[in-house]
Amino acid sequence: MLNRTFKNGTLLHERYILKEFIGQGSYGLTYLALDQTSRNIVVVKQNRVRWKKNSRNMLVKEAEFLASLQHPSIPKFIDIFTEKKRSYLVMEYIEGKNFEDLVLSDGQKYNEHESLTIFSQVLNIVKYIHSKQINHQDLRLPNIIKNLNRLYIIDFGLAVHNKESALTKDFESLGHFLLFLLYSTFEPTSKMERCWEQELEIQEDTKRLIRKLFRSDAAYKNVDEIMLEVKKILLTFNDTDK
């Protein structure tokens, strides 16, 4: 059976009016909808029909994670229901733009101090997630949203429960996120391909931070260690560097 999208205006659960299809992930189709009870715009995620059992299990698991996480920078769980043999997860809609769009579409640039400041804000959210023994496992650019001065982490579809010793799996993704921000100001001066350490003009401490996130150097054991190191680096900047 094909995963056909619903038409705008479709009513689900006698409550949610679908307004716009906004994308699809590994196991779900996602819509914006009007919640007739709260009158708010919400996100409705539908499990893929072709992977019915597995995708429904993932949908339920994501609902459980969202329900257990109470943080202003994480979407709130609203509802989960089944209708006509399809399952749906409803969550808070987070307005704003993800960093992929901000840099690649809007041309936003972040210097080293700005990149580390944003990174520090993301770490604060990740610290809370890890405090619940949860690995997000999908900390990609599209899943980190900026709205005015607040950052958000969305899409817990691939998240898993882990023991504290296994929570470092998110760190490599965080390293890629920081590198992406730092590269937003990079202007190539040669066609020769070089590694990021040669291309980016950043502090040696920042390079060491990234190497440790990638486990090239001694790896971090927890988010607190990363946050402490970022704080120390930020203190080395003077007003002209910011």
MDAnalysis code that builds the backbone (N, CA, C; Angstrom):
import MDAnalysis as mda
import numpy as np

u = mda.Universe.empty(726, n_residues=242, atom_resindex=np.repeat(np.arange(242), 3), trajectory=True)
u.add_TopologyAttr("name", ["N", "CA", "C"] * 242)
u.add_TopologyAttr("resid", np.arange(1, 243))
u.add_TopologyAttr("resname", ["MET", "LEU", "ASN", "ARG", "THR", "PHE", "LYS", "ASN", "GLY", "THR", "LEU", "LEU", "HIS", "GLU", "ARG", "TYR", "ILE", "LEU", "LYS", "GLU", "PHE", "ILE", "GLY", "GLN", "GLY", "SER", "TYR", "GLY", "LEU", "THR", "TYR", "LEU", "ALA", "LEU", "ASP", "GLN", "THR", "SER", "ARG", "ASN", "ILE", "VAL", "VAL", "VAL", "LYS", "GLN", "ASN", "ARG", "VAL", "ARG", "TRP", "LYS", "LYS", "ASN", "SER", "ARG", "ASN", "MET", "LEU", "VAL", "LYS", "GLU", "ALA", "GLU", "PHE", "LEU", "ALA", "SER", "LEU", "GLN", "HIS", "PRO", "SER", "ILE", "PRO", "LYS", "PHE", "ILE", "ASP", "ILE", "PHE", "THR", "GLU", "LYS", "LYS", "ARG", "SER", "TYR", "LEU", "VAL", "MET", "GLU", "TYR", "ILE", "GLU", "GLY", "LYS", "ASN", "PHE", "GLU", "ASP", "LEU", "VAL", "LEU", "SER", "ASP", "GLY", "GLN", "LYS", "TYR", "ASN", "GLU", "HIS", "GLU", "SER", "LEU", "THR", "ILE", "PHE", "SER", "GLN", "VAL", "LEU", "ASN", "ILE", "VAL", "LYS", "TYR", "ILE", "HIS", "SER", "LYS", "GLN", "ILE", "ASN", "HIS", "GLN", "ASP", "LEU", "ARG", "LEU", "PRO", "ASN", "ILE", "ILE", "LYS", "ASN", "LEU", "ASN", "ARG", "LEU", "TYR", "ILE", "ILE", "ASP", "PHE", "GLY", "LEU", "ALA", "VAL", "HIS", "ASN", "LYS", "GLU", "SER", "ALA", "LEU", "THR", "LYS", "ASP", "PHE", "GLU", "SER", "LEU", "GLY", "HIS", "PHE", "LEU", "LEU", "PHE", "LEU", "LEU", "TYR", "SER", "THR", "PHE", "GLU", "PRO", "THR", "SER", "LYS", "MET", "GLU", "ARG", "CYS", "TRP", "GLU", "GLN", "GLU", "LEU", "GLU", "ILE", "GLN", "GLU", "ASP", "THR", "LYS", "ARG", "LEU", "ILE", "ARG", "LYS", "LEU", "PHE", "ARG", "SER", "ASP", "ALA", "ALA", "TYR", "LYS", "ASN", "VAL", "ASP", "GLU", "ILE", "MET", "LEU", "GLU", "VAL", "LYS", "LYS", "ILE", "LEU", "LEU", "THR", "PHE", "ASN", "ASP", "THR", "ASP", "LYS"])
u.atoms.positions = np.array([
    [0.847, -1.196, 0.000],
    [0.000, 0.000, 0.000],
    [0.881, 1.244, 0.000],
    [0.547, 2.223, -0.824],
    [1.337, 3.436, -0.920],
    [1.054, 4.360, 0.256],
    [2.043, 5.186, 0.582],
    [1.878, 6.152, 1.655],
    [1.377, 7.466, 1.069],
    [0.113, 7.482, 0.676],
    [-0.461, 8.697, 0.102],
    [-0.716, 9.712, 1.210],
    [-0.495, 10.977, 0.883],
    [-0.743, 12.027, 1.871],
    [-2.208, 12.436, 1.837],
    [-2.702, 12.927, 2.967],
    [-4.075, 13.398, 3.052],
    [-4.208, 14.775, 2.411],
    [-5.409, 15.092, 1.967],
    [-5.691, 16.417, 1.429],
    [-5.797, 17.419, 2.576],
    [-5.431, 18.667, 2.276],
    [-5.637, 19.731, 3.260],
    [-7.120, 19.819, 3.596],
    [-7.417, 19.998, 4.868],
    [-8.806, 20.068, 5.304],
    [-9.336, 18.766, 5.866],
    [-8.557, 17.679, 5.731],
    [-8.977, 16.394, 6.293],
    [-9.090, 16.501, 7.810],
    [-10.170, 15.965, 8.361],
    [-10.397, 15.983, 9.810],
    [-9.995, 14.639, 10.404],
    [-9.147, 14.675, 11.418],
    [-8.710, 13.468, 12.111],
    [-9.162, 13.507, 13.568],
    [-9.633, 12.364, 14.037],
    [-9.972, 12.204, 15.458],
    [-11.036, 13.209, 15.908],
    [-11.823, 13.708, 14.951],
    [-12.859, 14.715, 15.213],
    [-12.295, 15.939, 15.934],
    [-11.012, 16.210, 15.678],
    [-10.363, 17.308, 16.420],
    [-9.329, 18.064, 15.590],
    [-8.555, 17.354, 14.763],
    [-7.415, 17.974, 14.087],
    [-7.700, 18.150, 12.596],
    [-7.665, 19.392, 12.116],
    [-7.875, 19.685, 10.700],
    [-6.511, 19.868, 10.040],
    [-6.173, 18.975, 9.105],
    [-4.869, 19.043, 8.454],
    [-4.791, 20.274, 7.558],
    [-3.692, 21.014, 7.709],
    [-3.512, 22.256, 6.961],
    [-2.442, 22.147, 5.879],
    [-1.401, 21.359, 6.155],
    [-0.277, 21.319, 5.209],
    [0.580, 20.088, 5.465],
    [0.949, 19.394, 4.391],
    [1.922, 18.306, 4.485],
    [3.307, 18.935, 4.484],
    [4.125, 18.633, 5.500],
    [5.418, 19.320, 5.608],
    [6.623, 18.404, 5.446],
    [6.406, 17.087, 5.324],
    [7.566, 16.238, 5.074],
    [7.380, 14.822, 5.565],
    [8.422, 14.020, 5.343],
    [8.381, 12.634, 5.777],
    [9.746, 12.213, 6.276],
    [9.732, 11.316, 7.248],
    [10.964, 10.801, 7.811],
    [11.062, 9.311, 7.597],
    [11.893, 8.678, 8.411],
    [12.150, 7.254, 8.231],
    [10.918, 6.404, 8.485],
    [10.017, 6.873, 9.336],
    [8.850, 6.041, 9.632],
    [7.535, 6.806, 9.631],
    [7.557, 8.116, 9.368],
    [6.316, 8.868, 9.484],
    [6.145, 9.964, 8.460],
    [4.878, 10.315, 8.204],
    [4.502, 11.456, 7.377],
    [4.035, 12.560, 8.320],
    [4.431, 13.793, 8.050],
    [4.203, 14.866, 9.009],
    [3.381, 15.996, 8.402],
    [2.423, 16.487, 9.194],
    [1.516, 17.549, 8.761],
    [1.456, 18.659, 9.812],
    [1.104, 19.855, 9.348],
    [0.641, 20.894, 10.253],
    [-0.875, 20.795, 10.305],
    [-1.434, 21.006, 11.486],
    [-2.881, 20.882, 11.642],
    [-3.390, 21.903, 12.645],
    [-4.675, 22.191, 12.556],
    [-5.336, 23.049, 13.533],
    [-6.004, 22.169, 14.577],
    [-5.622, 22.369, 15.827],
    [-6.261, 21.670, 16.941],
    [-7.517, 22.461, 17.311],
    [-8.686, 21.883, 17.034],
    [-9.934, 22.611, 17.267],
    [-10.239, 22.802, 18.752],
    [-9.581, 22.030, 19.599],
    [-9.800, 22.180, 21.039],
    [-9.040, 23.382, 21.591],
    [-7.752, 23.469, 21.253],
    [-6.920, 24.563, 21.774],
    [-6.849, 25.752, 20.829],
    [-7.233, 25.535, 19.560],
    [-7.128, 26.529, 18.479],
    [-5.679, 26.827, 18.121],
    [-4.770, 25.944, 18.508],
    [-3.354, 26.101, 18.174],
    [-2.998, 25.275, 16.938],
    [-1.957, 25.719, 16.235],
    [-1.379, 24.904, 15.171],
    [-0.484, 23.855, 15.824],
    [-0.633, 22.609, 15.408],
    [0.134, 21.505, 15.987],
    [0.777, 20.692, 14.864],
    [1.664, 19.788, 15.252],
    [2.274, 18.849, 14.309],
    [1.620, 17.489, 14.499],
    [1.203, 16.884, 13.391],
    [0.627, 15.540, 13.418],
    [1.530, 14.622, 12.604],
    [2.016, 13.571, 13.241],
    [2.869, 12.602, 12.553],
    [2.104, 11.287, 12.403],
    [2.039, 10.790, 11.182],
    [1.327, 9.542, 10.873],
    [2.338, 8.450, 10.552],
    [2.131, 7.245, 11.087],
    [3.063, 6.167, 10.775],
    [2.914, 5.727, 9.324],
    [4.008, 5.272, 8.730],
    [3.988, 4.792, 7.351],
    [3.210, 3.483, 7.268],
    [2.335, 3.390, 6.286],
    [1.492, 2.206, 6.139],
    [2.312, 0.988, 5.744],
    [3.303, 1.166, 4.893],
    [4.045, 0.017, 4.364],
    [4.897, -0.664, 5.429],
    [5.236, 0.073, 6.507],
    [5.973, -0.520, 7.625],
    [5.107, -0.426, 8.877],
    [3.882, -0.881, 8.747],
    [2.835, -0.597, 9.723],
    [3.229, -0.917, 11.159],
    [3.598, -2.181, 11.430],
    [3.853, -2.580, 12.808],
    [5.068, -1.872, 13.381],
    [6.178, -1.895, 12.647],
    [7.404, -1.287, 13.148],
    [7.259, 0.221, 13.294],
    [6.638, 0.868, 12.297],
    [6.508, 2.323, 12.360],
    [5.560, 2.743, 13.475],
    [4.541, 1.922, 13.748],
    [3.648, 2.259, 14.863],
    [4.389, 2.148, 16.192],
    [5.228, 1.127, 16.327],
    [6.006, 0.981, 17.555],
    [6.927, 2.180, 17.767],
    [7.530, 2.664, 16.669],
    [8.416, 3.826, 16.767],
    [7.626, 5.079, 17.123],
    [6.410, 5.180, 16.583],
    [5.554, 6.326, 16.889],
    [5.193, 6.343, 18.374],
    [4.833, 5.178, 18.896],
    [4.484, 5.062, 20.315],
    [5.695, 5.391, 21.185],
    [6.857, 4.904, 20.772],
    [8.077, 5.171, 21.545],
    [8.401, 6.665, 21.558],
    [8.246, 7.324, 20.405],
    [8.491, 8.767, 20.359],
    [7.508, 9.503, 21.264],
    [6.252, 9.062, 21.268],
    [5.246, 9.678, 22.137],
    [5.644, 9.539, 23.601],
    [6.148, 8.373, 23.970],
    [6.563, 8.139, 25.360],
    [7.725, 9.043, 25.746],
    [8.681, 9.212, 24.819],
    [9.811, 10.095, 25.108],
    [9.338, 11.533, 25.301],
    [8.503, 12.020, 24.381],
    [8.030, 13.401, 24.478],
    [7.230, 13.622, 25.757],
    [6.429, 12.639, 26.130],
    [5.619, 12.764, 27.344],
    [6.488, 12.815, 28.596],
    [7.667, 12.199, 28.525],
    [8.557, 12.159, 29.694],
    [9.468, 13.376, 29.783],
    [9.537, 14.163, 28.707],
    [10.434, 15.318, 28.663],
    [9.635, 16.607, 28.830],
    [9.907, 17.324, 29.882],
    [9.217, 18.583, 30.164],
    [10.245, 19.711, 30.142],
    [10.440, 20.291, 28.967],
    [11.473, 21.315, 28.802],
    [10.983, 22.335, 27.779],
    [11.199, 23.632, 28.025],
    [10.693, 24.663, 27.097],
    [11.303, 24.607, 25.703],
    [12.412, 23.884, 25.531],
    [13.063, 23.795, 24.225],
    [12.836, 22.447, 23.542],
    [11.835, 21.709, 24.019],
    [11.473, 20.415, 23.431],
    [9.964, 20.417, 23.187],
    [9.499, 19.970, 22.011],
    [8.053, 19.987, 21.735],
    [7.256, 19.214, 22.784],
    [6.117, 19.764, 23.165],
    [5.257, 19.100, 24.145],
    [4.412, 18.014, 23.479],
    [4.297, 16.889, 24.158],
    [3.392, 15.830, 23.711],
    [1.946, 16.289, 23.929],
    [1.096, 16.033, 22.917],
    [-0.310, 16.433, 23.025],
    [-1.251, 15.236, 22.991],
    [-1.028, 14.307, 22.042],
    [-2.025, 13.251, 21.857],
    [-1.429, 12.114, 21.040],
    [-1.989, 10.932, 21.192],
    [-1.690, 9.808, 20.308],
    [-2.980, 9.021, 20.133],
    [-3.272, 8.625, 18.903],
    [-4.530, 7.916, 18.646],
    [-4.404, 7.072, 17.383],
    [-5.344, 6.149, 17.223],
    [-5.420, 5.307, 16.031],
    [-6.771, 5.523, 15.373],
    [-6.741, 5.669, 14.054],
    [-7.976, 5.891, 13.306],
    [-7.858, 5.201, 11.953],
    [-8.821, 4.356, 11.642],
    [-8.832, 3.605, 10.381],
    [-7.506, 2.880, 10.156],
    [-7.057, 2.199, 11.208],
    [-5.863, 1.356, 11.193],
    [-4.562, 2.137, 10.999],
    [-4.617, 3.449, 11.150],
    [-3.405, 4.264, 11.094],
    [-3.206, 4.952, 12.442],
    [-1.957, 5.084, 12.832],
    [-1.648, 5.696, 14.128],
    [-1.094, 7.099, 13.926],
    [-1.374, 7.975, 14.900],
    [-0.990, 9.375, 14.793],
    [-0.439, 9.875, 16.125],
    [0.610, 10.666, 16.026],
    [1.193, 11.343, 17.179],
    [1.012, 12.845, 16.978],
    [0.516, 13.526, 18.003],
    [0.304, 14.972, 17.930],
    [1.224, 15.642, 18.947],
    [1.933, 16.669, 18.487],
    [2.863, 17.376, 19.369],
    [2.824, 18.872, 19.090],
    [3.415, 19.619, 19.980],
    [3.500, 21.072, 19.836],
    [4.256, 21.437, 18.559],
    [3.777, 22.465, 17.876],
    [4.473, 22.979, 16.697],
    [5.480, 24.034, 17.134],
    [6.728, 23.856, 16.726],
    [7.794, 24.802, 17.056],
    [8.040, 25.701, 15.846],
    [7.740, 26.974, 15.999],
    [8.005, 27.922, 14.918],
    [9.495, 28.240, 14.861],
    [9.941, 28.726, 13.717],
    [11.337, 29.106, 13.563],
    [11.950, 28.449, 12.344],
    [13.270, 28.555, 12.231],
    [14.002, 27.962, 11.111],
    [15.111, 27.078, 11.645],
    [15.372, 25.979, 10.938],
    [16.492, 25.140, 11.348],
    [17.792, 25.741, 10.810],
    [18.906, 25.287, 11.357],
    [20.189, 25.905, 11.020],
    [20.647, 25.592, 9.600],
    [20.178, 24.514, 9.034],
    [20.486, 24.226, 7.634],
    [19.906, 25.318, 6.738],
    [18.647, 25.692, 6.991],
    [18.008, 26.749, 6.210],
    [18.619, 28.115, 6.510],
    [18.928, 28.361, 7.777],
    [19.493, 29.657, 8.149],
    [20.805, 29.932, 7.420],
    [21.650, 28.902, 7.313],
    [22.961, 29.091, 6.689],
    [22.892, 28.945, 5.168],
    [22.300, 27.860, 4.689],
    [22.340, 27.570, 3.256],
    [21.338, 28.384, 2.447],
    [20.173, 28.677, 3.026],
    [19.151, 29.431, 2.291],
    [19.191, 30.923, 2.600],
    [19.351, 31.260, 3.885],
    [19.311, 32.671, 4.287],
    [20.683, 33.333, 4.290],
    [21.744, 32.532, 4.164],
    [23.089, 33.107, 4.136],
    [23.589, 33.600, 5.478],
    [23.007, 33.092, 6.556],
    [23.437, 33.498, 7.892],
    [24.864, 33.019, 8.153],
    [25.672, 33.877, 8.760],
    [27.057, 33.521, 9.072],
    [27.301, 33.676, 10.569],
    [28.093, 32.762, 11.114],
    [28.389, 32.773, 12.544],
    [29.899, 32.713, 12.745],
    [30.446, 33.718, 13.447],
    [31.874, 33.666, 13.737],
    [32.134, 32.651, 14.849],
    [33.381, 32.522, 15.250],
    [33.730, 31.482, 16.222],
    [33.020, 31.693, 17.555],
    [32.997, 32.922, 18.036],
    [32.337, 33.196, 19.313],
    [30.838, 32.917, 19.223],
    [30.208, 33.354, 18.141],
    [28.771, 33.117, 17.961],
    [28.468, 31.626, 17.846],
    [29.316, 30.908, 17.114],
    [29.120, 29.462, 16.945],
    [29.196, 28.741, 18.282],
    [30.181, 29.100, 19.096],
    [30.342, 28.455, 20.401],
    [29.213, 28.832, 21.358],
    [28.703, 30.049, 21.235],
    [27.582, 30.478, 22.077],
    [26.325, 29.676, 21.740],
    [26.054, 29.517, 20.447],
    [24.915, 28.698, 20.009],
    [25.114, 27.253, 20.458],
    [26.320, 26.759, 20.281],
    [26.644, 25.384, 20.667],
    [26.401, 25.173, 22.162],
    [26.762, 26.166, 22.966],
    [26.553, 26.085, 24.408],
    [25.065, 25.984, 24.742],
    [24.238, 26.723, 24.006],
    [22.788, 26.672, 24.227],
    [22.229, 25.292, 23.873],
    [22.731, 24.713, 22.788],
    [22.296, 23.369, 22.402],
    [22.704, 22.356, 23.470],
    [23.910, 22.513, 23.999],
    [24.390, 21.600, 25.038],
    [23.490, 21.618, 26.271],
    [22.952, 22.780, 26.600],
    [22.053, 22.871, 27.753],
    [20.816, 21.997, 27.563],
    [20.302, 21.961, 26.331],
    [19.128, 21.120, 26.051],
    [19.522, 19.648, 26.075],
    [20.663, 19.337, 25.460],
    [21.131, 17.946, 25.420],
    [21.404, 17.433, 26.832],
    [21.917, 18.305, 27.687],
    [22.166, 17.897, 29.082],
    [20.872, 17.431, 29.738],
    [19.795, 18.163, 29.508],
    [18.508, 17.761, 30.082],
    [18.054, 16.416, 29.505],
    [18.171, 16.252, 28.188],
    [17.764, 14.994, 27.545],
    [18.561, 13.824, 28.115],
    [19.867, 14.006, 28.239],
    [20.721, 12.939, 28.768],
    [20.444, 12.669, 30.247],
    [19.966, 13.679, 30.971],
    [19.644, 13.464, 32.392],
    [18.491, 12.481, 32.554],
    [17.715, 12.298, 31.483],
    [16.622, 11.330, 31.479],
    [17.063, 9.996, 30.874],
    [18.382, 9.838, 30.699],
    [18.964, 8.616, 30.121],
    [18.465, 8.363, 28.699],
    [18.336, 9.438, 27.933],
    [17.855, 9.341, 26.553],
    [18.929, 9.848, 25.603],
    [19.232, 9.052, 24.587],
    [20.065, 9.479, 23.469],
    [19.150, 9.945, 22.350],
    [19.336, 11.155, 21.872],
    [18.492, 11.654, 20.781],
    [18.772, 10.887, 19.492],
    [20.035, 10.711, 19.160],
    [20.521, 9.931, 18.018],
    [20.226, 10.534, 16.642],
    [19.720, 11.758, 16.607],
    [19.438, 12.379, 15.311],
    [19.623, 13.893, 15.405],
    [20.729, 14.301, 16.032],
    [20.986, 15.731, 16.223],
    [21.570, 16.343, 14.950],
    [20.783, 16.259, 13.895],
    [21.178, 16.839, 12.612],
    [20.682, 18.282, 12.517],
    [21.205, 18.997, 11.539],
    [20.854, 20.408, 11.354],
    [19.350, 20.658, 11.250],
    [18.583, 19.828, 10.515],
    [17.140, 20.094, 10.419],
    [16.396, 19.948, 11.741],
    [17.027, 19.316, 12.725],
    [16.342, 19.058, 13.995],
    [16.728, 20.024, 15.107],
    [17.490, 21.056, 14.756],
    [17.830, 22.103, 15.724],
    [17.275, 23.418, 15.180],
    [16.303, 23.975, 15.899],
    [15.511, 25.108, 15.428],
    [15.861, 26.368, 16.213],
    [15.870, 27.500, 15.508],
    [16.071, 28.797, 16.161],
    [14.837, 29.660, 15.940],
    [14.299, 30.177, 17.022],
    [13.176, 31.111, 16.952],
    [13.496, 32.275, 17.878],
    [13.800, 33.429, 17.272],
    [14.270, 34.587, 18.023],
    [15.525, 34.188, 18.807],
    [15.502, 34.268, 20.132],
    [16.704, 33.958, 20.907],
    [16.669, 32.581, 21.558],
    [15.671, 31.780, 21.226],
    [15.571, 30.451, 21.832],
    [15.858, 29.368, 20.800],
    [16.558, 28.330, 21.245],
    [16.827, 27.167, 20.408],
    [15.952, 26.006, 20.861],
    [15.662, 25.110, 19.916],
    [14.828, 23.943, 20.192],
    [15.447, 22.708, 19.544],
    [15.227, 21.565, 20.156],
    [15.581, 20.281, 19.547],
    [14.284, 19.525, 19.302],
    [14.094, 19.067, 18.064],
    [12.864, 18.372, 17.699],
    [13.179, 16.968, 17.178],
    [12.141, 16.228, 16.871],
    [12.187, 14.905, 16.232],
    [12.934, 13.863, 17.070],
    [12.188, 13.215, 17.941],
    [12.740, 12.161, 18.791],
    [12.403, 10.770, 18.249],
    [12.207, 10.689, 16.935],
    [11.815, 9.429, 16.317],
    [12.852, 8.330, 16.399],
    [14.129, 8.688, 16.505],
    [15.199, 7.685, 16.583],
    [15.796, 7.581, 17.987],
    [15.220, 8.300, 18.935],
    [15.765, 8.322, 20.295],
    [15.664, 6.948, 20.959],
    [16.597, 6.696, 21.867],
    [16.612, 5.428, 22.606],
    [16.999, 5.696, 24.051],
    [16.561, 4.807, 24.936],
    [17.009, 4.845, 26.322],
    [18.383, 4.193, 26.408],
    [19.272, 4.802, 27.173],
    [20.610, 4.252, 27.340],
    [21.090, 4.430, 28.765],
    [22.032, 3.589, 29.138],
    [22.718, 3.802, 30.402],
    [23.636, 5.008, 30.246],
    [24.029, 5.590, 31.356],
    [24.847, 6.807, 31.333],
    [26.118, 6.618, 30.519],
    [26.708, 5.427, 30.565],
    [27.964, 5.178, 29.864],
    [27.810, 5.218, 28.352],
    [26.570, 5.094, 27.855],
    [26.343, 5.060, 26.408],
    [25.802, 6.381, 25.866],
    [25.688, 7.396, 26.717],
    [25.083, 8.652, 26.300],
    [26.005, 9.505, 25.434],
    [27.234, 9.057, 25.238],
    [28.187, 9.824, 24.431],
    [27.934, 9.671, 22.932],
    [26.968, 8.856, 22.544],
    [26.707, 8.632, 21.120],
    [26.255, 9.900, 20.401],
    [25.694, 10.853, 21.137],
    [25.242, 12.104, 20.520],
    [26.387, 13.081, 20.254],
    [27.552, 12.837, 20.832],
    [28.614, 13.840, 20.790],
    [29.173, 14.059, 19.387],
    [29.282, 12.999, 18.595],
    [29.804, 13.163, 17.234],
    [28.875, 14.048, 16.403],
    [27.567, 13.850, 16.560],
    [26.607, 14.702, 15.847],
    [26.752, 16.158, 16.276],
    [26.999, 16.379, 17.560],
    [27.214, 17.740, 18.050],
    [28.471, 18.351, 17.440],
    [29.492, 17.524, 17.240],
    [30.708, 18.002, 16.591],
    [30.446, 18.453, 15.164],
    [29.647, 17.686, 14.436],
    [29.294, 18.062, 13.064],
    [28.475, 19.356, 13.051],
    [27.590, 19.516, 14.025],
    [26.788, 20.733, 14.115],
    [27.685, 21.952, 14.327],
    [28.627, 21.852, 15.255],
    [29.535, 22.966, 15.520],
    [30.389, 23.281, 14.295],
    [30.893, 22.256, 13.630],
    [31.692, 22.480, 12.421],
    [30.882, 23.201, 11.344],
    [29.627, 22.820, 11.191],
    [28.771, 23.457, 10.188],
    [28.644, 24.952, 10.470],
    [28.442, 25.311, 11.732],
    [28.345, 26.725, 12.086],
    [29.649, 27.454, 11.780],
    [30.765, 26.848, 12.135],
    [32.067, 27.479, 11.918],
    [32.369, 27.651, 10.430],
    [31.924, 26.714, 9.618],
    [32.162, 26.798, 8.177],
    [31.284, 27.853, 7.503],
    [30.300, 28.389, 8.216],
    [29.413, 29.382, 7.598],
    [30.161, 30.644, 7.187],
    [31.311, 30.913, 7.809],
    [32.100, 32.102, 7.458],
    [33.326, 31.749, 6.609],
    [33.482, 30.480, 6.273],
    [34.686, 30.045, 5.556],
    [34.648, 30.484, 4.094],
    [35.738, 31.083, 3.651],
    [35.898, 31.480, 2.251],
    [37.126, 30.766, 1.699],
    [36.951, 29.784, 0.807],
    [38.106, 29.033, 0.292],
    [39.064, 29.930, -0.484],
    [40.339, 29.735, -0.255],
    [41.371, 30.502, -0.960],
    [42.155, 29.627, -1.924],
    [41.830, 28.343, -1.940],
    [42.537, 27.410, -2.812],
    [41.593, 26.290, -3.220],
    [41.838, 25.715, -4.393],
    [41.049, 24.577, -4.846],
    [41.536, 23.271, -4.222],
    [42.670, 23.352, -3.558],
    [43.226, 22.163, -2.919],
    [42.354, 21.747, -1.737],
    [42.029, 20.472, -1.679],
    [41.201, 19.961, -0.596],
    [42.040, 19.782, 0.662],
    [41.581, 20.383, 1.753],
    [42.299, 20.287, 3.019],
    [41.334, 19.863, 4.122],
    [41.864, 19.396, 5.232],
    [41.006, 18.996, 6.345],
    [40.523, 20.246, 7.077],
    [39.494, 20.083, 7.889],
    [38.887, 21.230, 8.568],
    [39.874, 21.964, 9.469],
    [40.814, 21.250, 10.071],
    [41.776, 21.898, 10.966],
    [42.688, 22.850, 10.213],
    [42.934, 22.561, 8.934],
    [43.764, 23.442, 8.116],
    [42.953, 24.588, 7.524],
    [41.688, 24.334, 7.238],
    [40.862, 25.348, 6.574],
    [40.325, 26.408, 7.532],
    [39.935, 26.006, 8.721],
    [39.280, 26.938, 9.637],
    [40.296, 27.679, 10.501],
    [40.182, 28.991, 10.530],
    [41.047, 29.816, 11.369],
    [40.355, 30.029, 12.713],
    [40.522, 29.068, 13.586],
    [39.888, 29.099, 14.900],
    [40.932, 28.774, 15.966],
    [40.574, 29.039, 17.215],
    [41.502, 28.798, 18.312],
    [41.871, 27.316, 18.406],
    [43.059, 27.076, 18.889],
    [43.506, 25.697, 19.067],
    [42.622, 24.961, 20.073],
    [42.145, 25.680, 21.083],
    [41.259, 25.047, 22.068],
    [39.949, 24.594, 21.427],
    [39.458, 25.374, 20.467],
    [38.229, 24.989, 19.764],
    [38.476, 23.761, 18.898],
    [39.642, 23.702, 18.275],
    [39.993, 22.521, 17.474],
    [40.065, 21.277, 18.361],
    [40.651, 21.443, 19.526],
    [40.764, 20.299, 20.442],
    [39.381, 19.847, 20.909],
    [38.496, 20.816, 21.149],
    [37.112, 20.509, 21.518],
    [36.453, 19.626, 20.459],
    [36.614, 20.008, 19.202],
    [35.988, 19.254, 18.109],
    [36.621, 17.870, 17.973],
    [37.933, 17.803, 18.100],
    [38.599, 16.496, 18.011],
    [38.084, 15.551, 19.095],
    [37.856, 16.078, 20.280],
    [37.357, 15.237, 21.375],
    [35.905, 14.813, 21.131],
    [35.121, 15.682, 20.498],
    [33.749, 15.302, 20.142],
    [33.753, 14.171, 19.121],
    [34.736, 14.208, 18.222],
    [34.875, 13.154, 17.208],
    [35.690, 11.966, 17.716],
    [36.138, 12.056, 18.969],
    [36.923, 11.000, 19.613],
    [38.287, 10.805, 18.961],
    [38.779, 11.838, 18.279],
    [40.140, 11.780, 17.740],
    [41.144, 11.942, 18.872],
    [40.778, 12.777, 19.848],
    [41.538, 12.894, 21.086],
    [40.736, 12.189, 22.184],
    [41.234, 12.242, 23.405],
    [40.518, 11.613, 24.526],
    [39.071, 12.103, 24.562],
    [38.132, 11.181, 24.495],
    [36.717, 11.535, 24.344],
    [36.123, 12.069, 25.645],
    [35.069, 12.873, 25.497],
    [34.329, 13.362, 26.660],
    [33.488, 12.234, 27.253],
    [33.309, 12.294, 28.570],
    [32.518, 11.272, 29.255],
    [31.061, 11.688, 29.423],
    [30.815, 13.002, 29.442],
    [29.448, 13.483, 29.627],
    [29.330, 14.918, 29.122],
    [28.108, 15.422, 29.082],
    [27.855, 16.769, 28.565],
    [28.482, 17.832, 29.462],
    [28.506, 17.589, 30.763],
    [29.079, 18.577, 31.684],
    [30.531, 18.898, 31.335],
    [31.292, 17.890, 30.946],
    [32.687, 18.113, 30.570],
    [32.778, 19.021, 29.345],
    [31.894, 18.802, 28.380],
    [31.892, 19.633, 27.167],
    [31.503, 21.065, 27.516],
    [30.464, 21.213, 28.327],
    [29.987, 22.548, 28.695],
    [31.066, 23.341, 29.424],
    [31.803, 22.685, 30.301],
    [32.873, 23.350, 31.037],
    [33.961, 23.836, 30.088],
    [34.315, 22.995, 29.117],
    [35.366, 23.378, 28.173],
    [34.915, 24.527, 27.274],
    [33.668, 24.485, 26.828],
    [33.143, 25.573, 25.990],
    [33.128, 26.881, 26.780],
    [32.726, 26.813, 28.033],
    [32.703, 28.009, 28.878],
    [34.095, 28.618, 29.005],
    [35.102, 27.777, 29.187],
    [36.478, 28.261, 29.309],
    [36.937, 28.930, 28.017],
    [36.587, 28.336, 26.881],
    [36.990, 28.919, 25.592],
    [36.317, 30.269, 25.384],
    [35.028, 30.361, 25.705],
    [34.298, 31.620, 25.511],
    [34.889, 32.749, 26.355],
    [35.431, 32.418, 27.512],
    [36.023, 33.436, 28.380],
    [37.310, 34.017, 27.807],
    [37.906, 33.343, 26.831],
    [39.162, 33.827, 26.243],
    [38.934, 34.888, 25.174],
    [37.684, 35.066, 24.739],
    [37.398, 36.055, 23.699],
    [37.296, 37.446, 24.315],
    [37.886, 38.420, 23.644],
    [37.686, 39.804, 24.077],
    [36.557, 40.419, 23.254],
    [36.186, 41.642, 23.554],
    [35.025, 42.270, 22.920],
    [35.163, 42.380, 21.405],
    [36.372, 42.546, 20.906],
    [36.564, 42.697, 19.460],
    [36.400, 41.381, 18.723],
    [36.517, 40.259, 19.443],
    [36.382, 38.946, 18.815],
    [34.932, 38.494, 18.728],
    [34.039, 39.161, 19.457],
    [32.657, 38.690, 19.559],
    [31.814, 39.177, 18.388],
])
